[in-house]
């Protein structure tokens, strides 16, 4: 019976952990997204233009082209 040592299991390439994952639009600006979505559900899109613009500004600040 062969056994696998802990060193061979944990020896994943270091580059996998060192590279940051790109930020996806769905995960960006959760604070403004949550408030915007709640407003749209409760009041409708027409009543939430300021919150929608605030979320767009946040997304643009993170480099997304909106």
PQR file of N, CA, C, O and H, with PARSE charges and radii, in Angstrom:
ATOM      1  N   UNK A   1       0.846  -1.165   0.000 -0.4000 1.5000
ATOM      2  CA  UNK A   1       0.000   0.000   0.000 -0.0000 2.0000
ATOM      3  C   UNK A   1       0.895   1.232   0.000  0.5500 1.7000
ATOM      4  O   UNK A   1       1.786   1.347   0.841 -0.5500 1.4000
ATOM      5  N   UNK A   2       0.672   2.145  -0.923 -0.4000 1.5000
ATOM      6  CA  UNK A   2       1.501   3.349  -0.976 -0.0000 2.0000
ATOM      7  C   UNK A   2       0.795   4.478  -0.248  0.5500 1.7000
ATOM      8  O   UNK A   2      -0.431   4.587  -0.257 -0.5500 1.4000
ATOM      9  H   UNK A   2      -0.052   2.052  -1.607  0.4000 1.0000
ATOM     10  N   UNK A   3       1.594   5.300   0.372 -0.4000 1.5000
ATOM     11  CA  UNK A   3       1.035   6.450   1.077 -0.0000 2.0000
ATOM     12  C   UNK A   3       1.524   7.724   0.416  0.5500 1.7000
ATOM     13  O   UNK A   3       2.611   7.763  -0.160 -0.5500 1.4000
ATOM     14  H   UNK A   3       2.590   5.212   0.379  0.4000 1.0000
ATOM     15  N   UNK A   4       0.733   8.733   0.502 -0.4000 1.5000
ATOM     16  CA  UNK A   4       1.077  10.038  -0.059 -0.0000 2.0000
ATOM     17  C   UNK A   4       1.483  10.932   1.090  0.5500 1.7000
ATOM     18  O   UNK A   4       0.750  11.085   2.068 -0.5500 1.4000
ATOM     19  H   UNK A   4      -0.150   8.701   0.970  0.4000 1.0000
ATOM     20  N   UNK A   5       2.653  11.519   0.963 -0.4000 1.5000
ATOM     21  CA  UNK A   5       3.104  12.386   2.048 -0.0000 2.0000
ATOM     22  C   UNK A   5       2.383  13.725   1.977  0.5500 1.7000
ATOM     23  O   UNK A   5       1.905  14.133   0.918 -0.5500 1.4000
ATOM     24  H   UNK A   5       3.248  11.396   0.168  0.4000 1.0000
ATOM     25  N   UNK A   6       2.312  14.396   3.107 -0.4000 1.5000
ATOM     26  CA  UNK A   6       1.643  15.691   3.176 -0.0000 2.0000
ATOM     27  C   UNK A   6       2.358  16.717   2.312  0.5500 1.7000
ATOM     28  O   UNK A   6       1.724  17.625   1.774 -0.5500 1.4000
ATOM     29  H   UNK A   6       2.700  14.065   3.967  0.4000 1.0000
ATOM     30  N   UNK A   7       3.672  16.583   2.173 -0.4000 1.5000
ATOM     31  CA  UNK A   7       4.433  17.538   1.372 -0.0000 2.0000
ATOM     32  C   UNK A   7       4.033  17.457  -0.096  0.5500 1.7000
ATOM     33  O   UNK A   7       3.983  18.482  -0.775 -0.5500 1.4000
ATOM     34  H   UNK A   7       4.187  15.846   2.610  0.4000 1.0000
ATOM     35  N   UNK A   8       3.747  16.263  -0.595 -0.4000 1.5000
ATOM     36  CA  UNK A   8       3.390  16.153  -2.011 -0.0000 2.0000
ATOM     37  C   UNK A   8       1.973  16.652  -2.272  0.5500 1.7000
ATOM     38  O   UNK A   8       1.674  17.099  -3.379 -0.5500 1.4000
ATOM     39  H   UNK A   8       3.787  15.430  -0.044  0.4000 1.0000
ATOM     40  N   UNK A   9       1.108  16.584  -1.285 -0.4000 1.5000
ATOM     41  CA  UNK A   9      -0.258  17.054  -1.439 -0.0000 2.0000
ATOM     42  C   UNK A   9      -0.301  18.583  -1.406  0.5500 1.7000
ATOM     43  O   UNK A   9      -1.057  19.195  -2.161 -0.5500 1.4000
ATOM     44  H   UNK A   9       1.351  16.221  -0.385  0.4000 1.0000
ATOM     45  N   UNK A  10       0.496  19.199  -0.546 -0.4000 1.5000
ATOM     46  CA  UNK A  10       0.474  20.641  -0.359 -0.0000 2.0000
ATOM     47  C   UNK A  10       1.409  21.398  -1.296  0.5500 1.7000
ATOM     48  O   UNK A  10       1.549  22.613  -1.156 -0.5500 1.4000
ATOM     49  H   UNK A  10       1.110  18.702   0.067  0.4000 1.0000
ATOM     50  N   UNK A  11       2.042  20.734  -2.229 -0.4000 1.5000
ATOM     51  CA  UNK A  11       3.029  21.407  -3.067 -0.0000 2.0000
ATOM     52  C   UNK A  11       2.419  21.951  -4.352  0.5500 1.7000
ATOM     53  O   UNK A  11       2.931  21.684  -5.439 -0.5500 1.4000
ATOM     54  H   UNK A  11       1.928  19.747  -2.343  0.4000 1.0000
ATOM     55  N   UNK A  12       1.342  22.701  -4.243 -0.4000 1.5000
ATOM     56  CA  UNK A  12       0.733  23.357  -5.401 -0.0000 2.0000
ATOM     57  C   UNK A  12       1.620  24.517  -5.816  0.5500 1.7000
ATOM     58  O   UNK A  12       2.280  25.117  -4.968 -0.5500 1.4000
ATOM     59  H   UNK A  12       0.926  22.917  -3.360  0.4000 1.0000
ATOM     60  N   UNK A  13       1.649  24.844  -7.090 -0.4000 1.5000
ATOM     61  CA  UNK A  13       2.483  25.968  -7.533 -0.0000 2.0000
ATOM     62  C   UNK A  13       2.121  27.256  -6.810  0.5500 1.7000
ATOM     63  O   UNK A  13       0.942  27.557  -6.617 -0.5500 1.4000
ATOM     64  H   UNK A  13       1.113  24.356  -7.779  0.4000 1.0000
ATOM     65  N   UNK A  14       3.112  27.998  -6.420 -0.4000 1.5000
ATOM     66  CA  UNK A  14       2.894  29.232  -5.665 -0.0000 2.0000
ATOM     67  C   UNK A  14       2.191  30.295  -6.505  0.5500 1.7000
ATOM     68  O   UNK A  14       1.546  31.186  -5.952 -0.5500 1.4000
ATOM     69  H   UNK A  14       4.069  27.754  -6.577  0.4000 1.0000
ATOM     70  N   UNK A  15       2.305  30.216  -7.816 -0.4000 1.5000
ATOM     71  CA  UNK A  15       1.695  31.236  -8.663 -0.0000 2.0000
ATOM     72  C   UNK A  15       0.180  31.200  -8.587  0.5500 1.7000
ATOM     73  O   UNK A  15      -0.460  32.225  -8.824 -0.5500 1.4000
ATOM     74  H   UNK A  15       2.830  29.492  -8.265  0.4000 1.0000
ATOM     75  N   UNK A  16      -0.416  30.068  -8.268 -0.4000 1.5000
ATOM     76  CA  UNK A  16      -1.868  29.997  -8.163 -0.0000 2.0000
ATOM     77  C   UNK A  16      -2.377  30.871  -7.026  0.5500 1.7000
ATOM     78  O   UNK A  16      -3.422  31.508  -7.163 -0.5500 1.4000
ATOM     79  H   UNK A  16       0.103  29.236  -8.076  0.4000 1.0000
ATOM     80  N   UNK A  17      -1.679  30.913  -5.933 -0.4000 1.5000
ATOM     81  CA  UNK A  17      -2.117  31.695  -4.782 -0.0000 2.0000
ATOM     82  C   UNK A  17      -1.698  33.161  -4.907  0.5500 1.7000
ATOM     83  O   UNK A  17      -2.360  34.042  -4.359 -0.5500 1.4000
ATOM     84  H   UNK A  17      -0.830  30.396  -5.821  0.4000 1.0000
ATOM     85  N   UNK A  18      -0.617  33.424  -5.617 -0.4000 1.5000
ATOM     86  CA  UNK A  18      -0.088  34.774  -5.696 -0.0000 2.0000
ATOM     87  C   UNK A  18      -0.856  35.646  -6.684  0.5500 1.7000
ATOM     88  O   UNK A  18      -0.883  36.867  -6.528 -0.5500 1.4000
ATOM     89  H   UNK A  18      -0.079  32.709  -6.062  0.4000 1.0000
ATOM     90  N   UNK A  19      -1.476  35.052  -7.688 -0.4000 1.5000
ATOM     91  CA  UNK A  19      -2.188  35.826  -8.699 -0.0000 2.0000
ATOM     92  C   UNK A  19      -3.575  36.210  -8.195  0.5500 1.7000
ATOM     93  O   UNK A  19      -4.370  35.334  -7.856 -0.5500 1.4000
ATOM     94  H   UNK A  19      -1.454  34.060  -7.814  0.4000 1.0000
ATOM     95  N   UNK A  20      -3.877  37.513  -8.139 -0.4000 1.5000
ATOM     96  CA  UNK A  20      -5.229  37.913  -7.721 -0.0000 2.0000
ATOM     97  C   UNK A  20      -6.231  37.605  -8.826  0.5500 1.7000
ATOM     98  O   UNK A  20      -5.938  37.761 -10.012 -0.5500 1.4000
ATOM     99  H   UNK A  20      -3.231  38.224  -8.414  0.4000 1.0000
ATOM    100  N   UNK A  21      -7.396  37.173  -8.422 -0.4000 1.5000
ATOM    101  CA  UNK A  21      -8.454  36.907  -9.390 -0.0000 2.0000
ATOM    102  C   UNK A  21      -9.058  38.235  -9.812  0.5500 1.7000
ATOM    103  O   UNK A  21      -9.230  39.127  -8.982 -0.5500 1.4000
ATOM    104  H   UNK A  21      -7.633  37.047  -7.459  0.4000 1.0000
ATOM    105  N   UNK A  22      -9.382  38.379 -11.091 -0.4000 1.5000
ATOM    106  CA  UNK A  22     -10.001  39.644 -11.506 -0.0000 2.0000
ATOM    107  C   UNK A  22     -11.376  39.802 -10.871  0.5500 1.7000
ATOM    108  O   UNK A  22     -12.119  38.835 -10.704 -0.5500 1.4000
ATOM    109  H   UNK A  22      -9.241  37.654 -11.766  0.4000 1.0000
ATOM    110  N   UNK A  23     -11.689  41.022 -10.528 -0.4000 1.5000
ATOM    111  CA  UNK A  23     -12.976  41.323  -9.907 -0.0000 2.0000
ATOM    112  C   UNK A  23     -14.079  41.226 -10.945  0.5500 1.7000
ATOM    113  O   UNK A  23     -13.991  41.825 -12.017 -0.5500 1.4000
ATOM    114  H   UNK A  23     -11.085  41.807 -10.663  0.4000 1.0000
ATOM    115  N   UNK A  24     -15.100  40.481 -10.628 -0.4000 1.5000
ATOM    116  CA  UNK A  24     -16.229  40.329 -11.542 -0.0000 2.0000
ATOM    117  C   UNK A  24     -17.261  41.410 -11.237  0.5500 1.7000
ATOM    118  O   UNK A  24     -17.408  41.820 -10.085 -0.5500 1.4000
ATOM    119  H   UNK A  24     -15.171  39.994  -9.758  0.4000 1.0000
ATOM    120  N   UNK A  25     -17.979  41.876 -12.265 -0.4000 1.5000
ATOM    121  CA  UNK A  25     -18.976  42.930 -12.054 -0.0000 2.0000
ATOM    122  C   UNK A  25     -20.041  42.558 -11.022  0.5500 1.7000
ATOM    123  O   UNK A  25     -20.527  43.424 -10.293 -0.5500 1.4000
ATOM    124  H   UNK A  25     -17.860  41.543 -13.200  0.4000 1.0000
ATOM    125  N   UNK A  26     -20.399  41.301 -10.958 -0.4000 1.5000
ATOM    126  CA  UNK A  26     -21.442  40.889 -10.009 -0.0000 2.0000
ATOM    127  C   UNK A  26     -20.994  41.018  -8.553  0.5500 1.7000
ATOM    128  O   UNK A  26     -21.823  41.097  -7.647 -0.5500 1.4000
ATOM    129  H   UNK A  26     -20.004  40.598 -11.550  0.4000 1.0000
ATOM    130  N   UNK A  27     -19.678  41.039  -8.337 -0.4000 1.5000
ATOM    131  CA  UNK A  27     -19.153  41.087  -6.969 -0.0000 2.0000
ATOM    132  C   UNK A  27     -18.631  42.462  -6.574  0.5500 1.7000
ATOM    133  O   UNK A  27     -18.255  42.677  -5.421 -0.5500 1.4000
ATOM    134  H   UNK A  27     -19.005  40.975  -9.073  0.4000 1.0000
ATOM    135  N   UNK A  28     -18.607  43.387  -7.518 -0.4000 1.5000
ATOM    136  CA  UNK A  28     -18.067  44.718  -7.251 -0.0000 2.0000
ATOM    137  C   UNK A  28     -19.121  45.599  -6.573  0.5500 1.7000
ATOM    138  O   UNK A  28     -20.315  45.475  -6.845 -0.5500 1.4000
ATOM    139  H   UNK A  28     -18.912  43.212  -8.454  0.4000 1.0000
ATOM    140  N   UNK A  29     -18.680  46.455  -5.724 -0.4000 1.5000
ATOM    141  CA  UNK A  29     -19.524  47.470  -5.066 -0.0000 2.0000
ATOM    142  C   UNK A  29     -20.767  46.872  -4.390  0.5500 1.7000
ATOM    143  O   UNK A  29     -21.885  47.287  -4.696 -0.5500 1.4000
ATOM    144  H   UNK A  29     -17.710  46.556  -5.503  0.4000 1.0000
ATOM    145  N   UNK A  30     -20.596  45.924  -3.496 -0.4000 1.5000
ATOM    146  CA  UNK A  30     -21.771  45.295  -2.881 -0.0000 2.0000
ATOM    147  C   UNK A  30     -22.624  46.258  -2.062  0.5500 1.7000
ATOM    148  O   UNK A  30     -23.834  46.067  -1.943 -0.5500 1.4000
ATOM    149  H   UNK A  30     -19.688  45.587  -3.247  0.4000 1.0000
ATOM    150  N   UNK A  31     -21.999  47.295  -1.493 -0.4000 1.5000
ATOM    151  CA  UNK A  31     -22.767  48.239  -0.670 -0.0000 2.0000
ATOM    152  C   UNK A  31     -23.768  49.016  -1.520  0.5500 1.7000
ATOM    153  O   UNK A  31     -24.948  49.102  -1.180 -0.5500 1.4000
ATOM    154  H   UNK A  31     -21.016  47.451  -1.588  0.4000 1.0000
ATOM    155  N   UNK A  32     -23.289  49.583  -2.628 -0.4000 1.5000
ATOM    156  CA  UNK A  32     -24.183  50.379  -3.470 -0.0000 2.0000
ATOM    157  C   UNK A  32     -25.153  49.485  -4.237  0.5500 1.7000
ATOM    158  O   UNK A  32     -26.278  49.889  -4.531 -0.5500 1.4000
ATOM    159  H   UNK A  32     -22.330  49.513  -2.905  0.4000 1.0000
ATOM    160  N   UNK A  33     -24.721  48.292  -4.552 -0.4000 1.5000
ATOM    161  CA  UNK A  33     -25.590  47.369  -5.291 -0.0000 2.0000
ATOM    162  C   UNK A  33     -26.792  46.954  -4.443  0.5500 1.7000
ATOM    163  O   UNK A  33     -27.922  46.921  -4.931 -0.5500 1.4000
ATOM    164  H   UNK A  33     -23.807  47.964  -4.313  0.4000 1.0000
ATOM    165  N   UNK A  34     -26.544  46.641  -3.179 -0.4000 1.5000
ATOM    166  CA  UNK A  34     -27.621  46.191  -2.288 -0.0000 2.0000
ATOM    167  C   UNK A  34     -28.682  47.275  -2.104  0.5500 1.7000
ATOM    168  O   UNK A  34     -29.880  47.001  -2.188 -0.5500 1.4000
ATOM    169  H   UNK A  34     -25.627  46.668  -2.782  0.4000 1.0000
ATOM    170  N   UNK A  35     -28.239  48.499  -1.856 -0.4000 1.5000
ATOM    171  CA  UNK A  35     -29.161  49.607  -1.648 -0.0000 2.0000
ATOM    172  C   UNK A  35     -29.919  49.913  -2.932  0.5500 1.7000
ATOM    173  O   UNK A  35     -31.128  50.144  -2.907 -0.5500 1.4000
ATOM    174  H   UNK A  35     -27.266  48.722  -1.789  0.4000 1.0000
ATOM    175  N   UNK A  36     -29.207  49.914  -4.052 -0.4000 1.5000
ATOM    176  CA  UNK A  36     -29.838  50.177  -5.352 -0.0000 2.0000
ATOM    177  C   UNK A  36     -30.910  49.144  -5.660  0.5500 1.7000
ATOM    178  O   UNK A  36     -32.025  49.495  -6.046 -0.5500 1.4000
ATOM    179  H   UNK A  36     -28.225  49.727  -4.073  0.4000 1.0000
ATOM    180  N   UNK A  37     -30.573  47.866  -5.491 -0.4000 1.5000
ATOM    181  CA  UNK A  37     -31.528  46.795  -5.786 -0.0000 2.0000
ATOM    182  C   UNK A  37     -32.763  46.868  -4.902  0.5500 1.7000
ATOM    183  O   UNK A  37     -33.881  46.673  -5.379 -0.5500 1.4000
ATOM    184  H   UNK A  37     -29.667  47.580  -5.177  0.4000 1.0000
ATOM    185  N   UNK A  38     -32.569  47.146  -3.616 -0.4000 1.5000
ATOM    186  CA  UNK A  38     -33.703  47.246  -2.700 -0.0000 2.0000
ATOM    187  C   UNK A  38     -34.617  48.401  -3.103  0.5500 1.7000
ATOM    188  O   UNK A  38     -35.840  48.275  -3.056 -0.5500 1.4000
ATOM    189  H   UNK A  38     -31.661  47.304  -3.228  0.4000 1.0000
ATOM    190  N   UNK A  39     -34.029  49.509  -3.494 -0.4000 1.5000
ATOM    191  CA  UNK A  39     -34.824  50.666  -3.922 -0.0000 2.0000
ATOM    192  C   UNK A  39     -35.632  50.334  -5.167  0.5500 1.7000
ATOM    193  O   UNK A  39     -36.818  50.656  -5.247 -0.5500 1.4000
ATOM    194  H   UNK A  39     -33.035  49.611  -3.532  0.4000 1.0000
ATOM    195  N   UNK A  40     -34.994  49.690  -6.136 -0.4000 1.5000
ATOM    196  CA  UNK A  40     -35.684  49.353  -7.381 -0.0000 2.0000
ATOM    197  C   UNK A  40     -36.853  48.405  -7.116  0.5500 1.7000
ATOM    198  O   UNK A  40     -37.920  48.549  -7.713 -0.5500 1.4000
ATOM    199  H   UNK A  40     -34.031  49.428  -6.071  0.4000 1.0000
ATOM    200  N   UNK A  41     -36.652  47.448  -6.229 -0.4000 1.5000
ATOM    201  CA  UNK A  41     -37.720  46.490  -5.907 -0.0000 2.0000
ATOM    202  C   UNK A  41     -38.882  47.194  -5.205  0.5500 1.7000
ATOM    203  O   UNK A  41     -40.045  46.940  -5.517 -0.5500 1.4000
ATOM    204  H   UNK A  41     -35.785  47.332  -5.744  0.4000 1.0000
ATOM    205  N   UNK A  42     -38.565  48.077  -4.259 -0.4000 1.5000
ATOM    206  CA  UNK A  42     -39.604  48.738  -3.467 -0.0000 2.0000
ATOM    207  C   UNK A  42     -40.295  49.886  -4.193  0.5500 1.7000
ATOM    208  O   UNK A  42     -41.509  50.052  -4.075 -0.5500 1.4000
ATOM    209  H   UNK A  42     -37.619  48.283  -4.006  0.4000 1.0000
ATOM    210  N   UNK A  43     -39.525  50.687  -4.949 -0.4000 1.5000
ATOM    211  CA  UNK A  43     -40.070  51.930  -5.500 -0.0000 2.0000
ATOM    212  C   UNK A  43     -40.109  51.975  -7.021  0.5500 1.7000
ATOM    213  O   UNK A  43     -40.823  52.797  -7.596 -0.5500 1.4000
ATOM    214  H   UNK A  43     -38.539  50.552  -5.044  0.4000 1.0000
ATOM    215  N   UNK A  44     -39.362  51.116  -7.670 -0.4000 1.5000
ATOM    216  CA  UNK A  44     -39.283  51.164  -9.127 -0.0000 2.0000
ATOM    217  C   UNK A  44     -38.048  51.931  -9.585  0.5500 1.7000
ATOM    218  O   UNK A  44     -37.523  52.780  -8.864 -0.5500 1.4000
ATOM    219  H   UNK A  44     -38.782  50.449  -7.203  0.4000 1.0000
ATOM    220  N   UNK A  45     -37.605  51.624 -10.767 -0.4000 1.5000
ATOM    221  CA  UNK A  45     -36.367  52.191 -11.294 -0.0000 2.0000
ATOM    222  C   UNK A  45     -36.415  53.718 -11.413  0.5500 1.7000
ATOM    223  O   UNK A  45     -35.406  54.384 -11.182 -0.5500 1.4000
ATOM    224  H   UNK A  45     -38.031  50.935 -11.353  0.4000 1.0000
ATOM    225  N   UNK A  46     -37.550  54.264 -11.763 -0.4000 1.5000
ATOM    226  CA  UNK A  46     -37.676  55.715 -11.946 -0.0000 2.0000
ATOM    227  C   UNK A  46     -37.395  56.497 -10.668  0.5500 1.7000
ATOM    228  O   UNK A  46     -36.934  57.637 -10.736 -0.5500 1.4000
ATOM    229  H   UNK A  46     -38.370  53.723 -11.951  0.4000 1.0000
ATOM    230  N   UNK A  47     -37.661  55.913  -9.519 -0.4000 1.5000
ATOM    231  CA  UNK A  47     -37.493  56.596  -8.244 -0.0000 2.0000
ATOM    232  C   UNK A  47     -36.096  56.423  -7.635  0.5500 1.7000
ATOM    233  O   UNK A  47     -35.822  56.945  -6.555 -0.5500 1.4000
ATOM    234  H   UNK A  47     -38.036  54.988  -9.464  0.4000 1.0000
ATOM    235  N   UNK A  48     -35.225  55.699  -8.319 -0.4000 1.5000
ATOM    236  CA  UNK A  48     -33.928  55.339  -7.728 -0.0000 2.0000
ATOM    237  C   UNK A  48     -32.736  55.809  -8.549  0.5500 1.7000
ATOM    238  O   UNK A  48     -31.654  55.231  -8.453 -0.5500 1.4000
ATOM    239  H   UNK A  48     -35.448  55.275  -9.197  0.4000 1.0000
ATOM    240  N   UNK A  49     -32.919  56.836  -9.343 -0.4000 1.5000
ATOM    241  CA  UNK A  49     -31.857  57.266 -10.260 -0.0000 2.0000
ATOM    242  C   UNK A  49     -30.567  57.654  -9.533  0.5500 1.7000
ATOM    243  O   UNK A  49     -29.478  57.375 -10.034 -0.5500 1.4000
ATOM    244  H   UNK A  49     -33.799  57.305  -9.420  0.4000 1.0000
ATOM    245  N   UNK A  50     -30.668  58.291  -8.363 -0.4000 1.5000
ATOM    246  CA  UNK A  50     -29.464  58.679  -7.627 -0.0000 2.0000
ATOM    247  C   UNK A  50     -28.675  57.460  -7.157  0.5500 1.7000
ATOM    248  O   UNK A  50     -27.446  57.449  -7.229 -0.5500 1.4000
ATOM    249  H   UNK A  50     -31.553  58.518  -7.956  0.4000 1.0000
ATOM    250  N   UNK A  51     -29.373  56.441  -6.679 -0.4000 1.5000
ATOM    251  CA  UNK A  51     -28.699  55.226  -6.231 -0.0000 2.0000
ATOM    252  C   UNK A  51     -28.114  54.441  -7.398  0.5500 1.7000
ATOM    253  O   UNK A  51     -27.053  53.828  -7.276 -0.5500 1.4000
ATOM    254  H   UNK A  51     -30.371  56.450  -6.620  0.4000 1.0000
ATOM    255  N   UNK A  52     -28.809  54.466  -8.519 -0.4000 1.5000
ATOM    256  CA  UNK A  52     -28.302  53.794  -9.720 -0.0000 2.0000
ATOM    257  C   UNK A  52     -27.016  54.474 -10.178  0.5500 1.7000
ATOM    258  O   UNK A  52     -26.039  53.802 -10.510 -0.5500 1.4000
ATOM    259  H   UNK A  52     -29.670  54.964  -8.617  0.4000 1.0000
ATOM    260  N   UNK A  53     -27.014  55.794 -10.197 -0.4000 1.5000
ATOM    261  CA  UNK A  53     -25.819  56.540 -10.606 -0.0000 2.0000
ATOM    262  C   UNK A  53     -24.669  56.335  -9.618  0.5500 1.7000
ATOM    263  O   UNK A  53     -23.512  56.248 -10.029 -0.5500 1.4000
ATOM    264  H   UNK A  53     -27.808  56.340  -9.928  0.4000 1.0000
ATOM    265  N   UNK A  54     -24.975  56.259  -8.332 -0.4000 1.5000
ATOM    266  CA  UNK A  54     -23.939  56.023  -7.320 -0.0000 2.0000
ATOM    267  C   UNK A  54     -23.274  54.665  -7.551  0.5500 1.7000
ATOM    268  O   UNK A  54     -22.058  54.530  -7.414 -0.5500 1.4000
ATOM    269  H   UNK A  54     -25.915  56.329  -7.999  0.4000 1.0000
ATOM    270  N   UNK A  55     -24.073  53.673  -7.898 -0.4000 1.5000
ATOM    271  CA  UNK A  55     -23.518  52.341  -8.171 -0.0000 2.0000
ATOM    272  C   UNK A  55     -22.671  52.373  -9.445  0.5500 1.7000
ATOM    273  O   UNK A  55     -21.600  51.766  -9.494 -0.5500 1.4000
ATOM    274  H   UNK A  55     -25.061  53.782  -8.009  0.4000 1.0000
ATOM    275  N   UNK A  56     -23.138  53.067 -10.457 -0.4000 1.5000
ATOM    276  CA  UNK A  56     -22.351  53.191 -11.693 -0.0000 2.0000
ATOM    277  C   UNK A  56     -21.023  53.891 -11.420  0.5500 1.7000
ATOM    278  O   UNK A  56     -19.990  53.487 -11.954 -0.5500 1.4000
ATOM    279  H   UNK A  56     -24.008  53.559 -10.418  0.4000 1.0000
ATOM    280  N   UNK A  57     -21.041  54.936 -10.595 -0.4000 1.5000
ATOM    281  CA  UNK A  57     -19.811  55.647 -10.242 -0.0000 2.0000
ATOM    282  C   UNK A  57     -18.829  54.719  -9.533  0.5500 1.7000
ATOM    283  O   UNK A  57     -17.629  54.746  -9.807 -0.5500 1.4000
ATOM    284  H   UNK A  57     -21.880  55.264 -10.161  0.4000 1.0000
ATOM    285  N   UNK A  58     -19.341  53.909  -8.632 -0.4000 1.5000
ATOM    286  CA  UNK A  58     -18.507  52.950  -7.914 -0.0000 2.0000
ATOM    287  C   UNK A  58     -17.884  51.950  -8.883  0.5500 1.7000
ATOM    288  O   UNK A  58     -16.696  51.641  -8.785 -0.5500 1.4000
ATOM    289  H   UNK A  58     -20.315  53.887  -8.410  0.4000 1.0000
ATOM    290  N   UNK A  59     -18.679  51.449  -9.809 -0.4000 1.5000
ATOM    291  CA  UNK A  59     -18.188  50.489 -10.800 -0.0000 2.0000
ATOM    292  C   UNK A  59     -17.103  51.126 -11.687  0.5500 1.7000
ATOM    293  O   UNK A  59     -16.079  50.506 -11.974 -0.5500 1.4000
ATOM    294  H   UNK A  59     -19.643  51.700  -9.889  0.4000 1.0000
ATOM    295  N   UNK A  60     -17.345  52.355 -12.108 -0.4000 1.5000
ATOM    296  CA  UNK A  60     -16.354  53.070 -12.933 -0.0000 2.0000
ATOM    297  C   UNK A  60     -15.048  53.265 -12.160  0.5500 1.7000
ATOM    298  O   UNK A  60     -13.962  53.140 -12.727 -0.5500 1.4000
ATOM    299  H   UNK A  60     -18.177  52.859 -11.875  0.4000 1.0000
ATOM    300  N   UNK A  61     -15.156  53.568 -10.879 -0.4000 1.5000
ATOM    301  CA  UNK A  61     -13.962  53.784 -10.047 -0.0000 2.0000
ATOM    302  C   UNK A  61     -13.119  52.519  -9.944  0.5500 1.7000
ATOM    303  O   UNK A  61     -11.909  52.591  -9.729 -0.5500 1.4000
ATOM    304  H   UNK A  61     -16.038  53.669 -10.419  0.4000 1.0000
ATOM    305  N   UNK A  62     -13.754  51.368 -10.097 -0.4000 1.5000
ATOM    306  CA  UNK A  62     -13.022  50.094 -10.058 -0.0000 2.0000
ATOM    307  C   UNK A  62     -12.535  49.662 -11.431  0.5500 1.7000
ATOM    308  O   UNK A  62     -11.924  48.603 -11.578 -0.5500 1.4000
ATOM    309  H   UNK A  62     -14.737  51.309 -10.272  0.4000 1.0000
ATOM    310  N   UNK A  63     -12.811  50.493 -12.445 -0.4000 1.5000
ATOM    311  CA  UNK A  63     -12.295  50.205 -13.779 -0.0000 2.0000
ATOM    312  C   UNK A  63     -13.278  49.573 -14.750  0.5500 1.7000
ATOM    313  O   UNK A  63     -12.901  49.233 -15.872 -0.5500 1.4000
ATOM    314  H   UNK A  63     -13.307  51.353 -12.326  0.4000 1.0000
ATOM    315  N   UNK A  64     -14.515  49.411 -14.347 -0.4000 1.5000
ATOM    316  CA  UNK A  64     -15.505  48.849 -15.248 -0.0000 2.0000
ATOM    317  C   UNK A  64     -16.014  49.939 -16.185  0.5500 1.7000
ATOM    318  O   UNK A  64     -16.172  51.091 -15.781 -0.5500 1.4000
ATOM    319  H   UNK A  64     -14.821  49.688 -13.436  0.4000 1.0000
ATOM    320  N   UNK A  65     -16.267  49.571 -17.428 -0.4000 1.5000
ATOM    321  CA  UNK A  65     -16.765  50.531 -18.414 -0.0000 2.0000
ATOM    322  C   UNK A  65     -18.276  50.429 -18.452  0.5500 1.7000
ATOM    323  O   UNK A  65     -18.836  49.499 -19.033 -0.5500 1.4000
ATOM    324  H   UNK A  65     -16.138  48.635 -17.756  0.4000 1.0000
ATOM    325  N   UNK A  66     -18.931  51.400 -17.826 -0.4000 1.5000
ATOM    326  CA  UNK A  66     -20.397  51.419 -17.715 -0.0000 2.0000
ATOM    327  C   UNK A  66     -20.932  52.531 -18.585  0.5500 1.7000
ATOM    328  O   UNK A  66     -22.144  52.736 -18.649 -0.5500 1.4000
ATOM    329  H   UNK A  66     -18.476  52.155 -17.355  0.4000 1.0000
TER
END
